Amino acid sequence: MAFGPPAGSPFAGPSASQTSAAAGLPFAGMPTELADRAEAILDAEPTHPEPDVEFSQVDYDREPFTLRRFLWPHRLGLLGAFALVLVETLALQAGPLLTQIGLDRAIVPRDVGMLVLVAFAYLGAVGANVVASTARISYTGRLGERLMERLRVRVFTHLQRQSLDFFTREKVGVLLTRMTSDIDALAALFQDGLVNLAVQALTLIVITIVLTALNPALAAITLLAVVPAMVLLTLWFRSASEVGYTRVRERIAEVLADLSESLAGMRVITATNRRHHNVIHHANVVGGHRDANLYASTVGAVYGPTSEAIGVAGQAVLLLIGGRMVLDGTLTVGELFAFLLYLTAFFAPIQQLVQLYTVYQQGQAALAKLRDLLGTEPSVPEAPDAVALPPIDGRIELRDVRFAYDGQLGGSTEALRGIDLVISPGETLAIVGPTGAGKSTAAKLISRFHDPTAGTITIDGHDITGVTLHSLRSQLGIVPQEPFLFNGSIADNVGFARPGATPAEIVDACEQVGLTALLDRLPDGIDSLVHERGASLSSGERQLLALARAFLARPRVLILDEATSNLDLASETLIERALDRVLEGRTAVIIAHRLATAMRADRIALIDQGRLTELGTHDELVAAGGHYAAMFATWEAAAGR
């Protein structure tokens, strides 16, 4: 097989990077002054140890994600935090009681010594509260950041575990919401919600105990006038706010999804003059988020002032009844004053609980979304008893393979219908056929991006569903129609599949596929930065980098999905020259859009409407006079041959 270009083939003009350089524009570089500042910032950064992260397709936590299970490994640390909460609360609520003692035992009897003692006790309580509060906030803050780091890594790891159809179903913006605002809401629930909830709840308990100890009858009258009304109001707020904050989480996901899609499709938006319409559409999406927030804010606006009104009414009842008891001599002025202070302090936690319940509702909504995400199983699972695939020769067999994307065989959704095919080791097979015939689906099944709905696929006699995904894909190389380049250097992108590759190996891979001229032209060679998605490179250069990446990975089987379909003649010539080197000694499956590529393969398989209708060499298929022969005749006529 020969993929080299015909002698004297013409080449295209300058690439995008050459044009940028000629215009004096940097090649994805950074101005010198900014580079110096960036280096200074990096030098000041603390060093972090390499994280110890385990990744498994089989052995991972499948239990439903709940707050209790998430916090349980840190229960001892949380107990320490609650101990600090107890000290903080007791120290804070000692104030009104010390005020009562100061009034009744120092000011009224004019006992200066007792007054000084009470004053020092008050200062000691304030100091204890400050120390305990500072320690609690610092401790829970550090613990919370560790928990959130662990959760972010867990969510990201689970996304890496998912199969390709998951990313086809889910919008990028929605997944970004799970990783950002949902985890932030859960962080707020832990750092500002749960611990403060303990503070406020304990405050209510302490105040209730103290009020009962001071005067049980007055405490009962006061609480009975306040608590039932607050309970009813809180029950209403709970149901109304739960609806509101769930709606807010859904709307912010829609906002981020629309933003992400618009940014990714900006070229199409600009080319079709859709900018004005997109602004209108995004304004409508943002308006939905605004409406959801307004609803939640309205619910809170009703609850807050109403609870304050109940508190004022309770103070009025206390002043009326307590004042009468003072006049009757059954209650001291200090006790009445302590009651009023404690009742004010009683409603302060309730107001805090209103805000905390908002945080709680947001956190619960985020928790539900994360639970759904972490509960999603990969559609292409690795068997628990999967074995490592040994080094392969590259014999691929498809036996009665059928596949439907919705899992239902029969009907128009069935992409492949009973494919039987054997590819010998070292053979290059081109798969051709009409658009939508199932060519790319066959390649995806061999790569195990999907599993067949029926039938089996084996490599060297090993059913690919029974081997580990890592051992399978480490021996497969895949070059898609639209190669993806990551933000980083050329070395980062070429060495992506082999992180331990040396610079010499990366340079050699680039030279093998014909990128020597590009490396010589760039200011830093393989260390030159690449714009996001490789925007500063031509289509041919991006595809050559993808081939260099595949070459460096040293796969035994190479799959190319229409790798030359979007290239001009000169770029296609370069790619075909590179393929001569990359495919040497390897089994290759090429999804061919152009017959010029297919006819150089060892054999050609024609798939039409999901069925393998023709199989043979180029000459054999042309001689057979079938569908392939008709395609070839059309191609020759169009090429003027």
N, C-alpha and C positions, 0 to 999 in steps of 0.2 A: 504494500500500500504506500502511496506517495501523496503527501499533502503539500508538497512544495509548490511554489508559484511557477508559472511558465517563465522562461527566460525573457528578460527585458520588460517585465511587467511594470507599468507606470505606478508611481506613488503619489499620494495626495499632497496638498500644500501643508503649511505649518499647522501644528496642533494648537489647542487652546492655551497650553502652557507656553508655547513658543510666542504666540501672539501677545500674551500678557507680558512676557519678558521684553519683547520688542517695544512695548508701550511703556516700559519702565515700572510695571506693576510687580509687586513681590509675589513669589510663588508660595502662596499659603504661609508666608513668613510673618515675622513680627518686627516692628521697628526696633532699632538698637536700644533707644532709651527705655522702651517698654520691656525689652528683654532683660536689661540690667536690673530694672525694678522687680521683675518676676523672679530673677535669680536671688535677689536680696530677700524676697518673701519666702522663697523655698528654703534658703539657708536658715531662716528664723523658725521654720516649722519644726515641731518636736518629732523625734524619730518614733516610729511605731513598729512593733514586732510583726512579723508575717502572721496573718490570721490563720488559725487552725480550723479549716472548713472541710467537712466531709460531704461528698456528693454521691448519692446512690439513686438508681432508678427503681430500686426495690425496697430497700431498708430505710424507711422514713416514717415520720409520725403521721398516721392516718386517722387518729382520733379527732373528733370535732373540736375546732379551735374555740375555746372559751376563756374568759378572763381568769377563772379560778385555776384552770390547768396551766395557763401561761404564767401565773404568779406563784404557783405552788413550789417550784424549785427554790424560790427566794423567800420562803415563808419565815425563816429565822430572821432575815434582814428586815422583813416587814414587821415582825414582832418587836424588833428594836425600835423601829420608827414609831410604832404605836405606844411603846413605853415613853418615848420622848413626847408624844402627843398627850399622854396622861399627865406628865409633869407640867407641860405647857398649860394645859387646861386648868389644873388645880391651882397653879400659880396665878393665872389670870383671874379666876373666879374667887380668889381670896380677898380681892379688893372690897366689894360691898360688905362682906362679913366683917372685915377689919374696920370698915367705916361704922358699922353698927356698934361694934365694941368701943370704938373711940367716942362715939356720941354718948352711949349709955354709961360707960365706965370711966370716961376721962373728962369729957367736956361738961356734961351735966353735973357730976360731983366735983368738978374743978381739980382733977387729979393730974398734975403736970407730968409726973413720972410715968403714969400709965399712957398719957398722950405721946410722950417721947418714945416709949416702947412700941406703941402701935405704929407710929410713924416709921421707925426703923424696920418693923415687920413688913410694912407696906413696901418700903424700898427693896427689902429682900425678896418679896414676892415678884416685884417688877423685874428685878435682876434675874431671878430664876426663870421667869417667863421669856426674857430676851435670850438668855443662853440656850434654853431648851428649844425655842423657836428657830434660832439660828442653826443649831445642830440638826434639827429635824429637816429644815428646808435644804441644807447642804447635803445631808445624807440621802434624802429621797430624790434629790436632783441627780446625784451621781448614779444611784440605783436605776432611776428612770431612764437615763441615757444609755446605760448598759442594756436594759431591757429592749429599748427601741432599736438599738444596733442589732441585737439578736433577732428581732422581729423583721427588720428590713432585709437582713441576710436570708432569713427563712423564706420570705415572700419571693425575693429575687431567685433563690435556689429553686423554688417550686415552679417559677416561670420557666427556668432553664430546663426543667424536667418535662414540660408540656410538649405535646406533639404539634406538628405544623398546622393541623386543622383548627387547633385552639386559637392561634393567632389570626387565622382567617375569619373566625367567628367574632372575636373580640376586637373592639376598637382600641387603637393605641392610647387615645386619650383616657379611656376608661381604666386601662391598666396603669397608666401614670397616676390616676386618682387613687388607686389602691395603694401605690407605693409612696404617695406624697400626702395628700390631705387626709386620707383615711388613717394612715399611721400617725399623722400629727394629731388628729382628733383623739386617737387612742392614747397618745402620749399626754395630752391635756387631761384626759380622764384619769390617768394614773397620777401624774405629778400635781395637778391642781384639783382633781376631783376626789379620788378615794381617800387620800390622807386628810384633806380639808373636810370631807364628809365625816371622817372619824372625829376630827376636832369639833365640828359643830354638833354632832350627835352626842358626843361626850359632854359638851357644854350644856346641852339641854338636860341631860341626865343629872349632872352635878347641880344645876340650878333647881331642878325639881326636888332633889333630895334636901337641899339647903332650905328651900321655901317650906317644905313639909316639916323640917326640924324646927324652924322658927315659929310657925303657927299652922298646925295642920288644917284647922277650919278655914282660915283665910286662904291658904294655899289651894284647898279643894274648890272654894268658891271662885277664885281667880282663874284656875286652870279650866274649870268647867265652863266658864264664860268665854274662854278663848279657844281651847283645843278642838271642840267639835266643829266650829266654823272653819278653822284652819284645815282640818282633815278633809272636809267636803270640798273646799277650794282647791286643795292640793290634788285630790283625786281627779277633779276636772282638768287641772293643768297637766297632769300626767298623760291623760289620754289625748288631749288636744296637741300638746307639744311633741308627743311621739310621732303623730302624723306629720307635723310640720318639719321636724328635723330629718325624718326619713326622706321627705320630699326634697329638702335642701341638699342631702348627699347625692340624690339622683340627678338633680339639676346641675350641680357643680361637675359631675362626671360628664354630662352632656356638653357643658361649656368647654372643658378641656379636650374632649373628643373632637369637637368642631374646630377648635383652635389647631390641634395637631394635624388634622386632615387638611386644613387650609394652608398651613405652612408647608406640608409635604407636597401639596399640589399647586404651589404658587406659580410655577411655569405655565401650567394649563390654565389657571385662573387668569393670568396676564394675557396669554395668547387668545383666549376666548372673550376677553373684555368683560370679565365677570366680577371685577373688584367691587363695583358699586352694589351689585346684587348680593355679593358675599357679605358686605358690611351690613346690609339689611337683614340677611339671614342670621348673622351672628348676633345682631342687636335683638332679634326675636328670641334666640336661645338664651342670651344673657338676661333678657326680660323675664323669662321663665324662672331663672335663678333668683332674680330680684323679687318676684312675686312670692316665691317659696320663703325667702327670708322675711319679707314683710308679714306674711302669715304667722311665722314663728315669733317675730318681734311683737305682733299685736297680742298674741297669747300671753307673752311675758309682760307686756304693758298692762294688761288687765290684772294679772296675778299680783304683780308687785305692789301697786297702790292699794289694791283691795286688802292684801295682807297687812299693810301698814295701817289701814283704817281699823282693822280688827284689833291691832295692837294698841292703838290710841284709845279705842273703846274699852279695852281691858284695863288700861291704866286709869281711865276715868272711874270704872267700877271699883278698882282697888283703892283709889283715893277716897271715894265716897264711903265705902265700907270700912276701910282701915282707919280713916280719919275719925269716924264715929267710935271705933274701938279705942282709939287713943283718948278721946274725950271721956269714954267710960272707964278708962284705966286698965283695960284688958290687953293693951298693946302699947309698947314704948315707942317714943319718937324714933329712936335708932332702928327698931325693928321695922317700922313703917318706911323709913328712909331706905333700909336695906331691901325691903320688898319692892319698892319703886325702882331701885337700881337693878335688882335682879330681873324684874319684869322687863325693863328696857333691854337688858342683856339677853333675856329669853327670846325676844323678837329679832335681835340682831342675827343669831344663828339661823332663824327661820328665813330671813332675807338672804343670807348666804346660801342656804339650801336651795332657794329658788335659782340662783345663778349656777350652783353646782348641779342642779337637776338638768339645767340646759346643757352643761358640759357632759353630764351622764347620758342624756338622750343622744347627743352627737356621737359620743363614744360608742354607745350601743348600736347606733346605725352603722358606724364604721366597722364595729366588731362583726356585725352580721354580714357585711360585704366581704370582709377578709375571711370569715368562716366559709362562705361560698367559694371564694377563690382557692383557699387551701384545701377544700374538700373536693376540688376538681381532679379527677383521675386522668392520667394521660391516655389518649385513645390508642396509642401504640405502646402497650406496656411491655416491660421486660419480665420474662417469666422468673419466678422465684428460684427455679432450678436451672436457670440459663447457664451455659458453659461458655468459656472463652473460645472464640473462633481461632483455630490455629492458622499459621501462615498459609495462604491459599495460592493455588495456581490460577484461579479465575474462571472455572467452569460454572456457568450459570444456567439453571434449568427452570423454566416456568411450565407447570403442569396444570392444565385445565384452569387457568387463573381467570377469575371473574371479580369484578369490582364495581361497586356503586357507592357514590359519595354519601348517600343517605342510608346505606346499609341494606336497601331493599332491592333484591335482584329482580330483573325483568323490567320492562318499560323503558322510558326514555332516559332515566337517570343512570342506567347501567353504562359505565364508561368502557369496560372491557368485558368481552363475552367469550370465555373458553379459549384463552391463549395457551398454545403449546409451542415452546420454543427452547432450543438448546444453543448456547453460545460457547464455543470452545475456548480453552485458555489461549491468550495471546491474539484472539480474533477481534477484528473491528467490525461491529455490526451497526449499520445505519438504519434507523427507523424513519420511514417517510409516510406521508398520508395527508389527507385534507385537514384543515383546521378543525379541532374538536373531535378528531377521530379516536383519540386515546393515546397518542404517542408519549406525551409528557407524563401521563398517568402511569404508563408502563415503567418509565424511568424512576418515578417516585416510589413505586412498589419495590423495585430492585434495591433502592436505597433504604427501604423500610421507613419512608416518611409516612406511608400508610400500610396497613395490612390488607391482603386480599380478602374480599368478602367470601370467596370460595377458592379452593385450589391451594397449591403450595409453590414456594419459590425456594430453591436450594442453591448454595454456592459450594462447589466441591463436595456435594452430597450432604451438606449440613443445611437443615431447614433454618432459614434466617430468623424465624420466630423463636427458636430455641437457643440462640446464642446471645451473648451480651451485646447491647447496643454499642458500647465503647469498642469492643474488639471487632465488630462488623464495620463501623464507620471509620475506624482507624485504617482500614485496608481499602476504603473506597474514596475516590476523589470525585468531587462534583463541581462542575463549572456551569453556573446558570446562564440564562440568556442575558440577564441584567446583573452583572457582577456588582457586589456590594463592597465598597471600600470604607474602612472605619476611619474615624478621626485619629490621625497619628502619622507616623512616618511611613515611607515605602517599606522599610525593614519591618515595621510592625505589621503591615498588611500582608507582605509576602510570607513572613514567618508566623502567621496567625495559627496555622495548624500544627506548627512545630515550635513551641515557645523557646525550646533550648537550642535552636539552630544558631550556628556561629555566623558572624558577618560574612565570612568567606563563602559559606554555603548559600547564603542569601544572594550574594553577588553572582555566584555561579548559576543559581536558578534563574536569575534575571537574564544573564547572558545566554543561557540555553534557549530561552524563548524569544530572544531578539530584542531585549530592552537595553542593550549597551548604549545606543545613541541617546536614549532618554536619560540614563544615569550620567552620561558625560555632560549632558546639557544642564542638568540641575545643579544648583550651587553646592549642595551637601551630599550628592550621590544618594545612597540608600537611606540616609538620615534626613532627606528633604521631606518636609511636611506635605501632606495631601489634604486638600480641602474636603469638607464633609461630602460623603458619597462620591468623592473623586471628581468634583465639578471642574477642577482646573486641568483635567486630563481629557484627551480625546476618547471616543468610544473604543477605538482600537487599543489605546494604551491601557485603559481600564481592563479590557478583556485579556491583554497580555499579562497584566499583573495577576489576574485571577488564574491564568494558566501557570504562572510562576509559583503561585501559592500551591496549586495542585501538584506541580512537579516537585517542589520541596518536600511535600508530605509523603512522597514515594508510595502512592497507592498501588495496589495490585489490579484494581478495576477502576476505570475512569469513565464517568458519565458526563456527557456534554449535552446540555439542553438548548439546542438551537443557538450555539455560541457565536455563530457568524451571521445570524439572520438580520441584524440591524446595522451591519457594517458596509462601508463602501468597498469598491473593488480593491483598492490599495491596502486598506486595513485587513480585508479578508485574506489577501495574499500573505500579509505578515502573520496572521493567525494560523493559516494553513502551514506555513513554514515552521512555526513553533510546534504545531501538532505533530509534525514528523518526529521531533525529538521527544515530546512528552508521551506519545502513544507507543513508542518503541518498547516491545517486550511486555506490553500490558494488554489485558482484555479491555475493550472499549465499547461503550454503547453511545452512539451519537444520534440525537434527535435532530434530523436534518431538514431544514427549511428549503435549502438550495440544493438542487440536484448535482451541481458541480462538486459539492462536498460529499453527497451520498455516493456518487459513482466511483469515488476513490476507495471506498470501504471494501473489505473482503466479501461481505454479503450485505444484502439489503432486505429488510422486512417491511412490507407495506401493510399498514393497519388502516382499515376503513370501517367506520361505524362500530368500533370496538372489537373487530375481528381481524385476525391475521389472515389476509387473503392471498398474499404472494410472498415467496421467500426464495432468494437465490442471488447469484452474482448479477452485476449490472448487465452483462452480455446475455445471461440466461433470461432475465426478465424482459429485456428488449425483444429477444427472439420469441418469447412466449406470446407477445402481442396482447397482453392484458392491460390493466389499469396503469401500471408503471410505464409500459411502453407508450401509452397515450400521453402520460405526463411528460415523458422524455421528448416526445415529438413536439408537444406544445412548447417546451422549454427551448428546443433547438430552433423552432420557428421564431420565437421571441428574441433569441440571441442572434438571429440572422445567419445561422450556420447552414 
